[in-house]
Amino acid sequence: MSGIPDRCWMEVDAFALRYNLRAIRKAIPRGTGLMAIVKANAYGHGVEPIARECSRFGATWFGVANLREAMGLRKLGFKQPILILSAVLPGEMTEAVRRGFVLAISSLDEARQLAAVGRKLQRKARVHFKVDVGMGRLGIWHEEATLAIALSRILAGLSVEGVMTHFPCSDDNAALTKRQWQNFDRVRRVFPKLCAHVANSPSIFSAIPSLSHYEMVRPGIALYGAGPTAESERLLRPVLTWKSRVSHVDYVPAGRTISYGATYRLHHAETHAVVSVGYADGYHRLLSNRAEVLIHGKRCPLRGRVTMDQIVVDVSRAGAVKPGDEVVLIGRQGREEITANEMARWAETISYELFTSISPRVVRYYKNFK
Ligand SMILES: *Cc1c(COP(=O)(O)O)cnc(C)c1O
């Protein structure tokens, strides 16, 4: 440590993560498996500490995006089975099977290719068959799923162990999700012995939970405490706090304009603080003239455009602000709180994208990890 202060950092709190793991456990029947989704560096939170905590506090599986992430996770020493959620590339199949990862597959053709790899390696390729009920991305359409799964199950070199789906509208359309669940369940009933799983974060806390938990659930955003529904947000705690510092303070008279493009013009004098965060840290440019930050426990609105390394905020109502003062971008300060979902609305996106956009320049601190 050099002893100099951080300009922009995030704090990841294991206490909140454990709280969320308990909340998820409470929402599902006892004995239901919990696949912690830790793709994309655990939604930007840092895969090693997050996976370690999840492993110690109830994760029975891990879900990652691709082979490279699976290899990274295995290298850390976790013993839980790892499901690769994206389709594997032809050039990845041998390595994925050799290492015993579980693959989500979408077609009989893919099953046959993996079976051939399994026979060659004399090690069965482990797969979960993905059923498409409306996502239109991966999976075999539910009308064709039963036959394809049945044919895959008799292939030598392949072990079909699970059946899964992924809902496109579980956060905002319960009626549609229920119909889609019924289409999945019709397939699942043909294969009652397979490990079935469908529930992402919103489905875990949804109105039809008992229908959709099956053998395990696959929470991602709920672990990190930024559930996309009001219900899940109420039951969870944010794991991440994002902070910065004031680097400069200035009294700005009426008539001046602020930042690139001169998009903000002062109608009356304001006191402005320059804050050490920009789009190079992952602070979205769409937050320009829209977002607020917390300084001295007060909401301070952004003035002008977000630039690469700096933003300007109006601190006229925040008291005597000085360089070095702490700024909260996402999180709580005093009695005020800016949630990831609130920032996401300002930036016309979702908390998932905000989290995964926080750049490596932002220093990471881990609190309360066991
Ligand atoms: C990312 C992902 C999840 C987790 O989704 P959340 O909304 O973050 O809970 C679950 N299942 C699949 C297939 C995914 O790709």
Ligand as a Chemical Component Dictionary entry (heavy atoms), coordinates in Angstrom:
data_LIG
# 
_chem_comp.id                   LIG 
_chem_comp.type                 NON-POLYMER 
_chem_comp.pdbx_formal_charge   0 
_chem_comp.three_letter_code    LIG 
# 
loop_
_chem_comp_atom.comp_id 
_chem_comp_atom.atom_id 
_chem_comp_atom.alt_atom_id 
_chem_comp_atom.type_symbol 
_chem_comp_atom.charge 
_chem_comp_atom.model_Cartn_x 
_chem_comp_atom.model_Cartn_y 
_chem_comp_atom.model_Cartn_z 
_chem_comp_atom.pdbx_ordinal 
LIG C1 C1 C 0 -27.732 -15.044 -15.929 1  
LIG C2 C2 C 0 -28.634 -16.208 -15.821 2  
LIG C3 C3 C 0 -29.377 -16.450 -14.652 3  
LIG C4 C4 C 0 -29.409 -15.486 -13.488 4  
LIG O1 O1 O 0 -30.316 -14.459 -13.784 5  
LIG P1 P1 P 0 -30.693 -13.355 -12.691 6  
LIG O2 O2 O 0 -31.790 -12.579 -13.311 7  
LIG O3 O3 O 0 -29.466 -12.549 -12.486 8  
LIG O4 O4 O 0 -31.096 -14.086 -11.468 9  
LIG C5 C5 C 0 -30.113 -17.616 -14.587 10 
LIG N1 N1 N 0 -30.150 -18.484 -15.619 11 
LIG C6 C6 C 0 -29.477 -18.263 -16.775 12 
LIG C7 C7 C 0 -29.590 -19.242 -17.886 13 
LIG C8 C8 C 0 -28.706 -17.112 -16.912 14 
LIG O5 O5 O 0 -28.050 -16.909 -18.055 15 
# 
loop_
_chem_comp_bond.comp_id 
_chem_comp_bond.atom_id_1 
_chem_comp_bond.atom_id_2 
_chem_comp_bond.value_order 
_chem_comp_bond.pdbx_ordinal 
LIG C1 C2 SING 1  
LIG C2 C3 SING 2  
LIG C2 C8 DOUB 3  
LIG C3 C4 SING 4  
LIG C3 C5 DOUB 5  
LIG C4 O1 SING 6  
LIG O1 P1 SING 7  
LIG P1 O2 DOUB 8  
LIG P1 O3 SING 9  
LIG P1 O4 SING 10 
LIG C5 N1 SING 11 
LIG N1 C6 DOUB 12 
LIG C6 C7 SING 13 
LIG C6 C8 SING 14 
LIG C8 O5 SING 15 
# 
